[in-house]
Amino acid sequence: PEGLEVPVDENEYLEGSTVALATVPSVEGYIFEGWTPEPDVAIKNNEFNIYSDVHFVGKWTKIPEYTVIYTYTGDVPEGLDAPVDKNEYLEGSTVTVETVPSVEGYIFSGWTSTDADVTTGSFVINKDVVITGNWEKIDYEVAYEYVGDLIPADAPKASDYNGKYNVNDVVTNPVPSVPGYTFSGWTTEDATVVDGKFTMPANNVKLVG
């Protein structure tokens, strides 16, 4: 690791003395593999008996670091960007999967990945991971119904005008036409109708006419 100095033992030991190996600090992102003596000596419990000058070489290994990338697919709400994770995670670290906001008129079906099991909301990272989240638009129903005692027998079926729409779709109300009758228009408490049109809210809409 950068800046880490090798231990220096300035002692002089009598032949046959027991010598303790120098300890090394823990360094984040690195693993110390241990000391290798030159010449070889029998080490037990981090100690050895000295009979000649001994040189120890310590081996460090850098722990790999990995990234996490998030992407969206499906009917992604306009202006919604996938989370950005700028962290680099050490191999074996536990990563918490990002949360997503609620968006009116949309369903987020969850995160998936072929690189890790992300279904529990966290995972242990051992490689670069790409996580994909899928969005779907919610279909809302628009239903029409005639009311009153003077419904013409040959009037178009109101239910034929029914349909499914998504949030912010512009719905144009139909105008049934029957000779000899005047249609008074559609009314509803579920949406705001202006000039025979309304913007679909995040709920079903029932109109009566």
PyMOL commands that set and color helices and strands:
alter all, ss='L'
color gray80, all
select helices_A, chain A and resi 158-161
alter helices_A, ss='H'
color red, helices_A
select strands_A, chain A and resi 18-20+30-38+47-49+55-62+65-66+68-74+89-90+94-96+106-112+122-124+129-137+140-145+163-165+170-172+197-199+205-208
alter strands_A, ss='S'
color yellow, strands_A
deselect
rebuild
show_as cartoon
